[in-house]
Amino acid sequence: MSRVDPMPSKAPKNNTYAYLASCARVERQIARLAQARGIALTVEIDPGRASYAALSGSHQIELAYAHRKWIVAVDHDTFMDDEFFKTLVLHHLPAAIHDLASAT
């Protein structure tokens, strides 16, 4: 019996399910970084934008701690692809988290 991958890498990355899965993945990755820093960070992806309207273009990841915010803009392809996101964006976020935490 063969295993069927629920999200093959060649699947279209412009559907609501894939977008919501990417949002959850990004939130988990950021939560791990914040937890390692020892702060309770709030993460909001595409604030004020309906998920069906966020299927292309760019995305905003809003990090908030205390009364400070940090916004990271990410293009759609990078946001949707785990490896691109890890390579191009994730390694910048510890500095943002440090900046937010040290300002309190």
C-alpha positions in Angstrom: 0.0 0.0 0.0 1.5 3.4 -1.0 1.4 6.4 1.2 -0.3 9.5 -0.3 1.2 12.8 0.7 -1.6 15.1 1.7 0.3 18.2 0.4 2.5 17.2 -2.5 5.3 19.7 -3.3 3.8 20.2 -6.7 0.4 21.1 -5.4 -0.9 24.6 -6.3 0.0 27.0 -3.5 -2.9 29.4 -4.1 -5.7 27.7 -2.2 -7.1 28.6 1.2 -6.1 25.2 2.8 -2.5 25.7 1.8 -2.5 29.3 3.0 -4.0 28.3 6.4 -1.5 25.5 6.7 1.4 27.9 6.0 0.0 30.4 8.6 0.0 27.6 11.2 3.5 26.5 10.3 4.9 30.1 10.5 3.1 30.7 13.8 4.6 27.5 15.2 8.1 28.4 14.0 7.9 31.9 15.5 6.4 30.6 18.8 9.4 28.3 19.2 11.8 31.3 18.7 9.8 33.4 21.2 9.7 30.5 23.7 13.5 30.0 23.5 13.8 33.8 24.3 11.4 33.3 27.2 8.7 35.8 26.1 5.0 35.6 25.3 4.9 37.1 21.8 1.7 37.7 19.8 1.8 36.7 16.1 -0.7 37.9 13.6 -0.5 37.1 9.9 -2.1 39.4 7.4 -3.9 41.4 10.0 -7.3 42.7 8.8 -7.1 40.6 5.6 -9.5 37.8 4.9 -7.8 34.4 4.1 -9.4 34.2 0.7 -7.8 37.7 -0.1 -4.4 36.5 0.9 -3.8 33.9 -1.7 -1.3 35.9 -3.7 0.8 39.0 -3.4 2.7 39.6 -0.2 2.0 38.8 3.4 2.6 40.7 6.6 3.7 38.9 9.8 3.1 41.2 12.8 5.0 40.4 16.0 3.8 42.2 19.1 5.2 42.2 22.6 4.2 44.7 25.3 3.4 47.9 23.4 5.8 47.3 20.5 5.2 45.8 17.1 7.5 44.5 14.4 6.2 43.8 10.9 7.9 41.5 8.5 6.8 41.6 4.8 7.2 38.3 2.9 6.3 37.6 -0.7 3.7 34.9 -1.4 6.0 32.2 -2.7 8.5 32.5 0.2 5.6 32.5 2.7 4.0 29.4 1.2 7.2 27.3 0.9 8.7 26.0 4.1 12.3 25.7 2.8 12.2 29.2 1.3 10.7 30.6 4.5 13.4 29.0 6.7 16.2 30.1 4.4 15.1 33.6 3.6 13.0 34.8 6.6 13.2 32.7 9.7 16.8 33.4 10.5 16.0 37.2 10.7 13.3 36.8 13.3 15.4 36.2 16.4 16.8 39.7 16.0 13.3 41.1 15.8 12.2 39.1 18.9 15.3 40.3 20.7 14.5 43.9 19.8 10.9 43.6 21.0 12.0 41.9 24.2 14.8 44.4 25.1 12.6 47.4 24.7 10.5 46.7 27.7 
